[in-house]
Amino acid sequence: VQLQASGGGLVQPGGSLTLSCAASGFPLNYFTIAWFRQAPGKEREGVSCVSNDADSTSSYVDSVKGRFTISRDNAKNTVYLQMDSLKPEDTAVYYCALEKSGSSWCSNPLLIQDFGSWGQGTQVTVSS
């Protein structure tokens, strides 16, 4: 069981990117899914989370609130992270992961040890 993150790239400050998190062989809608990121020399941090509950309850780290939007497309078995008004400090490798216990709870802050099936990540670089 592994997730595949894609959609990263180089974008100017103020620009937008949409990241995708896809899975094959199992339904993503069974799981609470989170996006994490890791910048050079920094620890991996939780960015956003979408619950497996009926409302797809979402949460965001304060630094991205109002700029990033997480969503699901169950028909495509994909979770998206729409990133707008990007800043240089958003530069990082972005990873998606699923909550291992089946919980519908997005903790605050997101805890790395609660998540698994990490993919290889996708690089996002925000620079002029």
N, CA, C and O atoms as a GROMACS GRO file, in nm:
protein
  512
    1VAL      N    1   0.085  -0.118   0.000
    1VAL     CA    2   0.000   0.000   0.000
    1VAL      C    3   0.089   0.123   0.000
    1VAL      O    4   0.164   0.147   0.095
    2GLN      N    5   0.081   0.200  -0.104
    2GLN     CA    6   0.163   0.320  -0.113
    2GLN      C    7   0.086   0.429  -0.186
    2GLN      O    8   0.006   0.402  -0.276
    3LEU      N    9   0.113   0.550  -0.145
    3LEU     CA   10   0.051   0.665  -0.208
    3LEU      C   11   0.150   0.731  -0.303
    3LEU      O   12   0.272   0.723  -0.283
    4GLN      N   13   0.098   0.795  -0.404
    4GLN     CA   14   0.180   0.862  -0.505
    4GLN      C   15   0.144   1.009  -0.508
    4GLN      O   16   0.033   1.046  -0.545
    5ALA      N   17   0.240   1.094  -0.469
    5ALA     CA   18   0.219   1.239  -0.474
    5ALA      C   19   0.278   1.293  -0.603
    5ALA      O   20   0.384   1.249  -0.648
    6SER      N   21   0.209   1.388  -0.663
    6SER     CA   22   0.256   1.449  -0.787
    6SER      C   23   0.202   1.591  -0.797
    6SER      O   24   0.118   1.634  -0.718
    7GLY      N   25   0.254   1.665  -0.896
    7GLY     CA   26   0.203   1.798  -0.923
    7GLY      C   27   0.295   1.911  -0.879
    7GLY      O   28   0.263   2.028  -0.901
    8GLY      N   29   0.406   1.879  -0.818
    8GLY     CA   30   0.498   1.983  -0.777
    8GLY      C   31   0.567   2.051  -0.894
    8GLY      O   32   0.552   2.009  -1.009
    9GLY      N   33   0.642   2.156  -0.864
    9GLY     CA   34   0.713   2.227  -0.968
    9GLY      C   35   0.769   2.357  -0.916
    9GLY      O   36   0.770   2.384  -0.796
   10LEU      N   37   0.815   2.437  -1.010
   10LEU     CA   38   0.870   2.570  -0.980
   10LEU      C   39   0.763   2.674  -1.011
   10LEU      O   40   0.706   2.676  -1.120
   11VAL      N   41   0.736   2.760  -0.915
   11VAL     CA   42   0.634   2.862  -0.933
   11VAL      C   43   0.682   2.992  -0.869
   11VAL      O   44   0.757   2.989  -0.771
   12GLN      N   45   0.640   3.104  -0.925
   12GLN     CA   46   0.677   3.233  -0.870
   12GLN      C   47   0.593   3.265  -0.746
   12GLN      O   48   0.482   3.214  -0.731
   13PRO      N   49   0.646   3.347  -0.658
   13PRO     CA   50   0.565   3.390  -0.542
   13PRO      C   51   0.432   3.447  -0.586
   13PRO      O   52   0.424   3.523  -0.682
   14GLY      N   53   0.327   3.409  -0.515
   14GLY     CA   54   0.192   3.450  -0.553
   14GLY      C   55   0.123   3.355  -0.646
   14GLY      O   56   0.003   3.369  -0.672
   15GLY      N   57   0.196   3.259  -0.698
   15GLY     CA   58   0.140   3.164  -0.792
   15GLY      C   59   0.066   3.050  -0.725
   15GLY      O   60   0.050   3.047  -0.603
   16SER      N   61   0.021   2.956  -0.807
   16SER     CA   62  -0.060   2.843  -0.758
   16SER      C   63  -0.009   2.711  -0.814
   16SER      O   64   0.049   2.704  -0.922
   17LEU      N   65  -0.032   2.607  -0.736
   17LEU     CA   66  -0.007   2.470  -0.779
   17LEU      C   67  -0.114   2.381  -0.718
   17LEU      O   68  -0.170   2.411  -0.613
   18THR      N   69  -0.143   2.271  -0.786
   18THR     CA   70  -0.232   2.170  -0.730
   18THR      C   71  -0.158   2.038  -0.721
   18THR      O   72  -0.113   1.983  -0.822
   19LEU      N   73  -0.144   1.988  -0.601
   19LEU     CA   74  -0.082   1.858  -0.578
   19LEU      C   75  -0.189   1.749  -0.576
   19LEU      O   76  -0.302   1.771  -0.532
   20SER      N   77  -0.151   1.632  -0.624
   20SER     CA   78  -0.241   1.517  -0.625
   20SER      C   79  -0.179   1.404  -0.544
   20SER      O   80  -0.057   1.384  -0.545
   21CYS      N   81  -0.264   1.332  -0.475
   21CYS     CA   82  -0.223   1.214  -0.399
   21CYS      C   83  -0.311   1.099  -0.446
   21CYS      O   84  -0.431   1.098  -0.419
   22ALA      N   85  -0.252   1.003  -0.515
   22ALA     CA   86  -0.328   0.894  -0.574
   22ALA      C   87  -0.290   0.762  -0.511
   22ALA      O   88  -0.179   0.744  -0.460
   23ALA      N   89  -0.385   0.669  -0.515
   23ALA     CA   90  -0.360   0.535  -0.463
   23ALA      C   91  -0.412   0.434  -0.563
   23ALA      O   92  -0.508   0.460  -0.636
   24SER      N   93  -0.349   0.320  -0.566
   24SER     CA   94  -0.399   0.212  -0.652
   24SER      C   95  -0.419   0.088  -0.566
   24SER      O   96  -0.337   0.055  -0.480
   25GLY      N   97  -0.528   0.020  -0.592
   25GLY     CA   98  -0.551  -0.106  -0.524
   25GLY      C   99  -0.632  -0.098  -0.397
   25GLY      O  100  -0.670  -0.201  -0.342
   26PHE      N  101  -0.658   0.022  -0.350
   26PHE     CA  102  -0.743   0.036  -0.231
   26PHE      C  103  -0.812   0.171  -0.236
   26PHE      O  104  -0.761   0.263  -0.299
   27PRO      N  105  -0.928   0.184  -0.171
   27PRO     CA  106  -1.002   0.310  -0.177
   27PRO      C  107  -0.952   0.411  -0.075
   27PRO      O  108  -0.950   0.385   0.045
   28LEU      N  109  -0.912   0.527  -0.126
   28LEU     CA  110  -0.862   0.632  -0.038
   28LEU      C  111  -0.970   0.686   0.054
   28LEU      O  112  -0.939   0.737   0.162
   29ASN      N  113  -1.096   0.676   0.015
   29ASN     CA  114  -1.201   0.737   0.096
   29ASN      C  115  -1.221   0.664   0.229
   29ASN      O  116  -1.291   0.714   0.317
   30TYR      N  117  -1.160   0.547   0.244
   30TYR     CA  118  -1.167   0.477   0.372
   30TYR      C  119  -1.078   0.542   0.477
   30TYR      O  120  -1.091   0.514   0.597
   31PHE      N  121  -0.987   0.627   0.432
   31PHE     CA  122  -0.882   0.676   0.520
   31PHE      C  123  -0.885   0.827   0.537
   31PHE      O  124  -0.924   0.901   0.447
   32THR      N  125  -0.842   0.870   0.653
   32THR     CA  126  -0.807   1.010   0.674
   32THR      C  127  -0.669   1.031   0.610
   32THR      O  128  -0.575   0.956   0.637
   33ILE      N  129  -0.658   1.134   0.527
   33ILE     CA  130  -0.537   1.159   0.449
   33ILE      C  131  -0.479   1.295   0.488
   33ILE      O  132  -0.552   1.392   0.510
   34ALA      N  133  -0.348   1.300   0.496
   34ALA     CA  134  -0.282   1.426   0.530
   34ALA      C  135  -0.170   1.457   0.432
   34ALA      O  136  -0.111   1.368   0.371
   35TRP      N  137  -0.143   1.584   0.420
   35TRP     CA  138  -0.026   1.632   0.348
   35TRP      C  139   0.075   1.684   0.451
   35TRP      O  140   0.040   1.756   0.544
   36PHE      N  141   0.198   1.644   0.433
   36PHE     CA  142   0.310   1.694   0.512
   36PHE      C  143   0.410   1.758   0.417
   36PHE      O  144   0.404   1.738   0.296
   37ARG      N  145   0.501   1.835   0.473
   37ARG     CA  146   0.609   1.891   0.391
   37ARG      C  147   0.737   1.895   0.473
   37ARG      O  148   0.736   1.903   0.596
   38GLN      N  149   0.847   1.890   0.400
   38GLN     CA  150   0.978   1.897   0.465
   38GLN      C  151   1.069   1.986   0.384
   38GLN      O  152   1.103   1.956   0.269
   39ALA      N  153   1.108   2.096   0.445
   39ALA     CA  154   1.202   2.188   0.383
   39ALA      C  155   1.345   2.147   0.419
   39ALA      O  156   1.366   2.080   0.520
   40PRO      N  157   1.442   2.187   0.339
   40PRO     CA  158   1.581   2.151   0.368
   40PRO      C  159   1.623   2.194   0.508
   40PRO      O  160   1.605   2.310   0.546
   41GLY      N  161   1.679   2.102   0.583
   41GLY     CA  162   1.727   2.133   0.717
   41GLY      C  163   1.620   2.146   0.822
   41GLY      O  164   1.649   2.182   0.937
   42LYS      N  165   1.496   2.117   0.786
   42LYS     CA  166   1.386   2.129   0.882
   42LYS      C  167   1.316   1.996   0.901
   42LYS      O  168   1.328   1.906   0.818
   43GLU      N  169   1.241   1.986   1.009
   43GLU     CA  170   1.165   1.866   1.035
   43GLU      C  171   1.040   1.863   0.946
   43GLU      O  172   0.990   1.967   0.901
   44ARG      N  173   0.991   1.743   0.923
   44ARG     CA  174   0.867   1.727   0.847
   44ARG      C  175   0.751   1.780   0.931
   44ARG      O  176   0.739   1.750   1.049
   45GLU      N  177   0.666   1.860   0.867
   45GLU     CA  178   0.552   1.918   0.939
   45GLU      C  179   0.422   1.888   0.867
   45GLU      O  180   0.417   1.878   0.744
   46GLY      N  181   0.317   1.872   0.945
   46GLY     CA  182   0.185   1.851   0.888
   46GLY      C  183   0.130   1.981   0.833
   46GLY      O  184   0.140   2.086   0.897
   47VAL      N  185   0.071   1.974   0.715
   47VAL     CA  186   0.019   2.091   0.647
   47VAL      C  187  -0.133   2.092   0.648
   47VAL      O  188  -0.195   2.193   0.682
   48SER      N  189  -0.193   1.980   0.609
   48SER     CA  190  -0.338   1.975   0.598
   48SER      C  191  -0.385   1.831   0.608
   48SER      O  192  -0.310   1.737   0.584
   49CYS      N  193  -0.511   1.817   0.645
   49CYS     CA  194  -0.567   1.684   0.667
   49CYS      C  195  -0.714   1.685   0.625
   49CYS      O  196  -0.785   1.782   0.647
   50VAL      N  197  -0.758   1.574   0.565
   50VAL     CA  198  -0.900   1.559   0.533
   50VAL      C  199  -0.947   1.427   0.591
   50VAL      O  200  -0.888   1.322   0.567
   51SER      N  201  -1.054   1.434   0.667
   51SER     CA  202  -1.106   1.317   0.737
   51SER      C  203  -1.180   1.224   0.643
   51SER      O  204  -1.223   1.263   0.535
   52ASN      N  205  -1.195   1.098   0.687
   52ASN     CA  206  -1.275   1.001   0.612
   52ASN      C  207  -1.422   1.005   0.653
   52ASN      O  208  -1.498   0.916   0.616
   53ASP      N  209  -1.462   1.106   0.730
   53ASP     CA  210  -1.602   1.114   0.770
   53ASP      C  211  -1.688   1.165   0.654
   53ASP      O  212  -1.635   1.203   0.550
   54ALA      N  213  -1.818   1.164   0.674
   54ALA     CA  214  -1.911   1.197   0.565
   54ALA      C  215  -1.895   1.340   0.516
   54ALA      O  216  -1.924   1.371   0.400
   55ASP      N  217  -1.848   1.428   0.604
   55ASP     CA  218  -1.832   1.569   0.569
   55ASP      C  219  -1.693   1.602   0.514
   55ASP      O  220  -1.666   1.716   0.477
   56SER      N  221  -1.606   1.502   0.511
   56SER     CA  222  -1.466   1.526   0.470
   56SER      C  223  -1.409   1.647   0.545
   56SER      O  224  -1.355   1.739   0.485
   57THR      N  225  -1.423   1.643   0.675
   57THR     CA  226  -1.373   1.752   0.760
   57THR      C  227  -1.225   1.775   0.735
   57THR      O  228  -1.146   1.680   0.729
   58SER      N  229  -1.188   1.901   0.721
   58SER     CA  230  -1.049   1.933   0.688
   58SER      C  231  -0.987   2.022   0.795
   58SER      O  232  -1.056   2.090   0.871
   59SER      N  233  -0.856   2.022   0.798
   59SER     CA  234  -0.783   2.108   0.890
   59SER      C  235  -0.655   2.155   0.822
   59SER      O  236  -0.608   2.093   0.727
   60TYR      N  237  -0.599   2.265   0.872
   60TYR     CA  238  -0.480   2.325   0.812
   60TYR      C  239  -0.389   2.380   0.922
   60TYR      O  240  -0.435   2.426   1.026
   61VAL      N  241  -0.260   2.373   0.896
   61VAL     CA  242  -0.166   2.443   0.982
   61VAL      C  243  -0.185   2.593   0.963
   61VAL      O  244  -0.221   2.637   0.854
   62ASP      N  245  -0.162   2.670   1.066
   62ASP     CA  246  -0.192   2.814   1.060
   62ASP      C  247  -0.124   2.886   0.944
   62ASP      O  248  -0.181   2.979   0.887
   63SER      N  249  -0.004   2.843   0.909
   63SER     CA  250   0.073   2.914   0.807
   63SER      C  251   0.014   2.903   0.668
   63SER      O  252   0.052   2.979   0.579
   64VAL      N  253  -0.079   2.809   0.646
   64VAL     CA  254  -0.138   2.793   0.512
   64VAL      C  255  -0.288   2.820   0.510
   64VAL      O  256  -0.350   2.816   0.404
   65LYS      N  257  -0.346   2.848   0.624
   65LYS     CA  258  -0.490   2.874   0.629
   65LYS      C  259  -0.527   2.991   0.539
   65LYS      O  260  -0.462   3.096   0.540
   66GLY      N  261  -0.632   2.971   0.461
   66GLY     CA  262  -0.676   3.075   0.368
   66GLY      C  263  -0.606   3.072   0.234
   66GLY      O  264  -0.647   3.140   0.140
   67ARG      N  265  -0.500   2.992   0.224
   67ARG     CA  266  -0.424   2.983   0.098
   67ARG      C  267  -0.431   2.842   0.037
   67ARG      O  268  -0.430   2.828  -0.085
   68PHE      N  269  -0.436   2.741   0.119
   68PHE     CA  270  -0.438   2.602   0.072
   68PHE      C  271  -0.578   2.543   0.094
   68PHE      O  272  -0.647   2.577   0.190
   69THR      N  273  -0.617   2.454   0.003
   69THR     CA  274  -0.745   2.384   0.016
   69THR      C  275  -0.725   2.237  -0.014
   69THR      O  276  -0.673   2.200  -0.120
   70ILE      N  277  -0.766   2.153   0.079
   70ILE     CA  278  -0.757   2.008   0.059
   70ILE      C  279  -0.895   1.956   0.018
   70ILE      O  280  -0.997   2.003   0.066
   71SER      N  281  -0.895   1.857  -0.072
   71SER     CA  282  -1.022   1.802  -0.118
   71SER      C  283  -1.004   1.659  -0.164
   71SER      O  284  -0.892   1.613  -0.188
   72ARG      N  285  -1.117   1.590  -0.175
   72ARG     CA  286  -1.117   1.452  -0.224
   72ARG      C  287  -1.196   1.442  -0.353
   72ARG      O  288  -1.293   1.516  -0.373
   73ASP      N  289  -1.156   1.351  -0.441
   73ASP     CA  290  -1.236   1.307  -0.554
   73ASP      C  291  -1.240   1.156  -0.546
   73ASP      O  292  -1.149   1.088  -0.594
   74ASN      N  293  -1.344   1.104  -0.485
   74ASN     CA  294  -1.350   0.960  -0.462
   74ASN      C  295  -1.360   0.882  -0.593
   74ASN      O  296  -1.310   0.770  -0.603
   75ALA      N  297  -1.424   0.940  -0.693
   75ALA     CA  298  -1.434   0.872  -0.823
   75ALA      C  299  -1.296   0.851  -0.885
   75ALA      O  300  -1.273   0.753  -0.956
   76LYS      N  301  -1.206   0.944  -0.859
   76LYS     CA  302  -1.069   0.933  -0.912
   76LYS      C  303  -0.973   0.874  -0.809
   76LYS      O  304  -0.854   0.858  -0.836
   77ASN      N  305  -1.026   0.843  -0.690
   77ASN     CA  306  -0.942   0.787  -0.584
   77ASN      C  307  -0.820   0.874  -0.557
   77ASN      O  308  -0.708   0.826  -0.544
   78THR      N  309  -0.846   1.004  -0.549
   78THR     CA  310  -0.738   1.102  -0.538
   78THR      C  311  -0.773   1.209  -0.435
   78THR      O  312  -0.889   1.249  -0.422
   79VAL      N  313  -0.672   1.253  -0.363
   79VAL     CA  314  -0.684   1.368  -0.273
   79VAL      C  315  -0.597   1.480  -0.330
   79VAL      O  316  -0.484   1.456  -0.375
   80TYR      N  317  -0.649   1.600  -0.328
   80TYR     CA  318  -0.579   1.715  -0.386
   80TYR      C  319  -0.542   1.816  -0.278
   80TYR      O  320  -0.606   1.826  -0.173
   81LEU      N  321  -0.436   1.890  -0.307
   81LEU     CA  322  -0.401   2.007  -0.224
   81LEU      C  323  -0.384   2.124  -0.320
   81LEU      O  324  -0.284   2.135  -0.391
   82GLN      N  325  -0.483   2.212  -0.321
   82GLN     CA  326  -0.477   2.333  -0.402
   82GLN      C  327  -0.400   2.438  -0.322
   82GLN      O  328  -0.439   2.472  -0.210
   83MET      N  329  -0.292   2.488  -0.379
   83MET     CA  330  -0.206   2.583  -0.309
   83MET      C  331  -0.206   2.714  -0.386
   83MET      O  332  -0.157   2.720  -0.499
   84ASP      N  333  -0.259   2.818  -0.325
   84ASP     CA  334  -0.266   2.950  -0.385
   84ASP      C  335  -0.180   3.048  -0.304
   84ASP      O  336  -0.141   3.022  -0.191
   85SER      N  337  -0.152   3.162  -0.366
   85SER     CA  338  -0.074   3.267  -0.300
   85SER      C  339   0.053   3.210  -0.238
   85SER      O  340   0.085   3.237  -0.122
   86LEU      N  341   0.122   3.132  -0.316
   86LEU     CA  342   0.242   3.063  -0.265
   86LEU      C  343   0.351   3.161  -0.226
   86LEU      O  344   0.368   3.266  -0.288
   87LYS      N  345   0.424   3.124  -0.122
   87LYS     CA  346   0.532   3.205  -0.069
   87LYS      C  347   0.662   3.126  -0.074
   87LYS      O  348   0.659   3.003  -0.077
   88PRO      N  349   0.777   3.193  -0.076
   88PRO     CA  350   0.904   3.120  -0.075
   88PRO      C  351   0.915   3.022   0.041
   88PRO      O  352   0.978   2.916   0.027
   89GLU      N  353   0.857   3.054   0.154
   89GLU     CA  354   0.864   2.964   0.269
   89GLU      C  355   0.779   2.838   0.253
   89GLU      O  356   0.784   2.749   0.338
   90ASP      N  357   0.700   2.830   0.146
   90ASP     CA  358   0.628   2.706   0.116
   90ASP      C  359   0.716   2.605   0.042
   90ASP      O  360   0.674   2.492   0.020
   91THR      N  361   0.835   2.646   0.005
   91THR     CA  362   0.927   2.557  -0.065
   91THR      C  363   0.962   2.437   0.022
   91THR      O  364   1.009   2.452   0.134
   92ALA      N  365   0.938   2.318  -0.032
   92ALA     CA  366   0.960   2.194   0.043
   92ALA      C  367   0.926   2.075  -0.046
   92ALA      O  368   0.870   2.091  -0.155
   93VAL      N  369   0.961   1.957   0.001
   93VAL     CA  370   0.909   1.834  -0.058
   93VAL      C  371   0.778   1.803   0.014
   93VAL      O  372   0.772   1.799   0.137
   94TYR      N  373   0.674   1.782  -0.063
   94TYR     CA  374   0.541   1.756  -0.008
   94TYR      C  375   0.509   1.607  -0.019
   94TYR      O  376   0.530   1.545  -0.124
   95TYR      N  377   0.459   1.551   0.090
   95TYR     CA  378   0.424   1.411   0.098
   95TYR      C  379   0.278   1.395   0.139
   95TYR      O  380   0.225   1.476   0.215
   96CYS      N  381   0.214   1.292   0.087
   96CYS     CA  382   0.084   1.256   0.142
   96CYS      C  383   0.097   1.122   0.213
   96CYS      O  384   0.185   1.041   0.184
   97ALA      N  385   0.007   1.101   0.308
   97ALA     CA  386   0.011   0.980   0.389
   97ALA      C  387  -0.129   0.952   0.443
   97ALA      O  388  -0.212   1.042   0.449
   98LEU      N  389  -0.153   0.828   0.481
   98LEU     CA  390  -0.283   0.793   0.536
   98LEU      C  391  -0.273   0.762   0.684
   98LEU      O  392  -0.172   0.712   0.733
   99GLU      N  393  -0.380   0.794   0.754
   99GLU     CA  394  -0.385   0.772   0.898
   99GLU      C  395  -0.401   0.623   0.924
   99GLU      O  396  -0.493   0.560   0.873
  100LYS      N  397  -0.310   0.567   1.003
  100LYS     CA  398  -0.295   0.422   1.012
  100LYS      C  399  -0.405   0.352   1.091
  100LYS      O  400  -0.434   0.235   1.065
  101SER      N  401  -0.466   0.418   1.185
  101SER     CA  402  -0.559   0.349   1.274
  101SER      C  403  -0.703   0.346   1.222
  101SER      O  404  -0.789   0.280   1.280
  102GLY      N  405  -0.729   0.419   1.112
  102GLY     CA  406  -0.866   0.428   1.063
  102GLY      C  407  -0.947   0.538   1.127
  102GLY      O  408  -1.067   0.548   1.105
  103SER      N  409  -0.880   0.620   1.206
  103SER     CA  410  -0.948   0.728   1.277
  103SER      C  411  -1.003   0.833   1.181
  103SER      O  412  -0.949   0.855   1.072
  104SER      N  413  -1.110   0.896   1.222
  104SER     CA  414  -1.168   1.007   1.147
  104SER      C  415  -1.121   1.141   1.203
  104SER      O  416  -1.176   1.246   1.169
  105TRP      N  417  -1.021   1.138   1.288
  105TRP     CA  418  -0.974   1.256   1.357
  105TRP      C  419  -0.846   1.308   1.296
  105TRP      O  420  -0.750   1.234   1.277
  106CYS      N  421  -0.845   1.437   1.263
  106CYS     CA  422  -0.724   1.505   1.222
  106CYS      C  423  -0.669   1.577   1.344
  106CYS      O  424  -0.724   1.678   1.387
  107SER      N  425  -0.562   1.525   1.400
  107SER     CA  426  -0.507   1.586   1.521
  107SER      C  427  -0.445   1.722   1.489
  107SER      O  428  -0.413   1.752   1.374
  108ASN      N  429  -0.429   1.803   1.592
  108ASN     CA  430  -0.367   1.934   1.576
  108ASN      C  431  -0.264   1.953   1.686
  108ASN      O  432  -0.300   1.972   1.802
  109PRO      N  433  -0.135   1.949   1.653
  109PRO     CA  434  -0.080   1.935   1.517
  109PRO      C  435  -0.087   1.790   1.468
  109PRO      O  436  -0.105   1.698   1.547
  110LEU      N  437  -0.072   1.773   1.338
  110LEU     CA  438  -0.066   1.638   1.283
  110LEU      C  439   0.061   1.569   1.331
  110LEU      O  440   0.168   1.629   1.335
  111LEU      N  441   0.047   1.442   1.368
  111LEU     CA  442   0.160   1.367   1.424
  111LEU      C  443   0.210   1.267   1.321
  111LEU      O  444   0.134   1.182   1.272
  112ILE      N  445   0.338   1.277   1.288
  112ILE     CA  446   0.395   1.191   1.185
  112ILE      C  447   0.374   1.044   1.218
  112ILE      O  448   0.345   0.964   1.128
  113GLN      N  449   0.386   1.008   1.344
  113GLN     CA  450   0.376   0.866   1.382
  113GLN      C  451   0.237   0.809   1.361
  113GLN      O  452   0.221   0.687   1.363
  114ASP      N  453   0.137   0.893   1.342
  114ASP     CA  454   0.002   0.843   1.318
  114ASP      C  455  -0.022   0.806   1.172
  114ASP      O  456  -0.125   0.747   1.139
  115PHE      N  457   0.071   0.840   1.085
  115PHE     CA  458   0.050   0.826   0.941
  115PHE      C  459   0.151   0.729   0.880
  115PHE      O  460   0.262   0.711   0.929
  116GLY      N  461   0.108   0.667   0.769
  116GLY     CA  462   0.195   0.572   0.701
  116GLY      C  463   0.167   0.570   0.552
  116GLY      O  464   0.095   0.654   0.499
  117SER      N  465   0.227   0.471   0.485
  117SER     CA  466   0.216   0.455   0.340
  117SER      C  467   0.266   0.579   0.267
  117SER      O  468   0.206   0.625   0.170
  118TRP      N  469   0.377   0.632   0.316
  118TRP     CA  470   0.436   0.752   0.256
  118TRP      C  471   0.483   0.722   0.115
  118TRP      O  472   0.544   0.618   0.089
  119GLY      N  473   0.454   0.812   0.025
  119GLY     CA  474   0.508   0.804  -0.109
  119GLY      C  475   0.643   0.874  -0.116
  119GLY      O  476   0.703   0.905  -0.013
  120GLN      N  477   0.689   0.899  -0.237
  120GLN     CA  478   0.822   0.954  -0.254
  120GLN      C  479   0.826   1.107  -0.243
  120GLN      O  480   0.933   1.166  -0.236
  121GLY      N  481   0.712   1.170  -0.241
  121GLY     CA  482   0.707   1.315  -0.230
  121GLY      C  483   0.719   1.385  -0.364
  121GLY      O  484   0.763   1.327  -0.463
  122THR      N  485   0.678   1.512  -0.363
  122THR     CA  486   0.688   1.594  -0.483
  122THR      C  487   0.744   1.730  -0.443
  122THR      O  488   0.700   1.791  -0.345
  123GLN      N  489   0.843   1.778  -0.519
  123GLN     CA  490   0.913   1.902  -0.484
  123GLN      C  491   0.831   2.023  -0.527
  123GLN      O  492   0.786   2.032  -0.641
  124VAL      N  493   0.814   2.116  -0.435
  124VAL     CA  494   0.753   2.246  -0.465
  124VAL      C  495   0.858   2.353  -0.436
  124VAL      O  496   0.910   2.362  -0.325
  125THR      N  497   0.887   2.434  -0.536
  125THR     CA  498   0.983   2.543  -0.521
  125THR      C  499   0.916   2.673  -0.558
  125THR      O  500   0.865   2.689  -0.670
  126VAL      N  501   0.915   2.766  -0.464
  126VAL     CA  502   0.855   2.897  -0.487
  126VAL      C  503   0.967   2.999  -0.489
  126VAL      O  504   1.029   3.030  -0.387
  127SER      N  505   0.993   3.052  -0.608
  127SER     CA  506   1.106   3.142  -0.625
  127SER      C  507   1.084   3.229  -0.748
  127SER      O  508   1.023   3.188  -0.846
  128SER      N  509   1.137   3.351  -0.739
  128SER     CA  510   1.131   3.440  -0.855
  128SER      C  511   1.259   3.428  -0.937
  128SER      O  512   1.274   3.496  -1.039
   0.00000   0.00000   0.00000
